[in-house]
Amino acid sequence: MYPHLFTIGDFTVTSFGVMMFVSFVVGAWVLARQFDLRGLDPEAAWDMLLWVALAGIVGAKLYYVALHHEALFENPLRELTNRGGLVWYGGLIGGVSAFYWQARKRKLPLGMAFDASAPALAIGYGLGRTGCFLVGDDYGRPTESWVGIAFPEGYPPSTAGYFRSIGTQIPADIPDSAVLAVHPTQLYEIGLALIMFAVLWRLSGRLPTWRLFGLYLAMYGVARFGIEFVRAKTDLVVFGMTTSQVASLVLLGLAAGIWIRTREAEPRVAGPDDSARTAPPAGRPGGGDSSTGH
């Protein structure tokens, strides 16, 4: 674990902050590449980066505050200004909302733009979870399996006392100060994100418009729903499911809706690695194959 990288004066640079920055930059690079493959202006991806990043961070913070409103009432300044407390689903909502606004503002074809964003979302998620692992955040429940990893300096440390405080059953003979090995759910999610990225990149340009984005929603929804079973969570809301599992079901519903709405569409035949994409579209020298946008 490397929660703190270095300090400049009173400002500490954290590994999570660095990885979040890297996730936005790499995500924008992948988006620019996907734009170019579809005959769209790749510079638009970089121009949209700031808006998407800011909206994603604000959305992640607001989602966290909504889930922990009691703490907000106790100390609103601390809860709103601390660098922790960011929830991925809130970031997804905020980032996608800003992306939609920017795409409309720039008159981009929405289906093509959102399909292009799917691989970027997957790789960005994996890099963000790398930051969570480095600071020891968002880990899973205690386990005696060989996969278990202890986070003695985690956020918070994976101690027996912490797990007891969130209602996890821990044997009485284990002291509160004992550091327990837990499921490294961050690593599970990184692996799943890389698989999603590989699948989405491979299928890019081979599906009817909107279906690539729908596929991302479905894969992420399934992955997150399953991961929640071994996460250290207490936010059970309905039928024993966590808020993230409920949100995952919403994503699966959206993905099913996209799939149904596009079932009459013509399938595509070209992928991002096909040589046909190297030919510039009419009216735009050096661009990708615009035929993939129909």
Beta strands, then each sheet from edge to edge (+ up, - down):
strand 1: 4-8
strand 2: 11-14
strand 3: 149-150
strand 4: 181-182
strand 5: 236-238
strand 6: 241-242
sheet 1: 1+ 2-
sheet 2: 3+ 4-
sheet 3: 5+ 6-
end
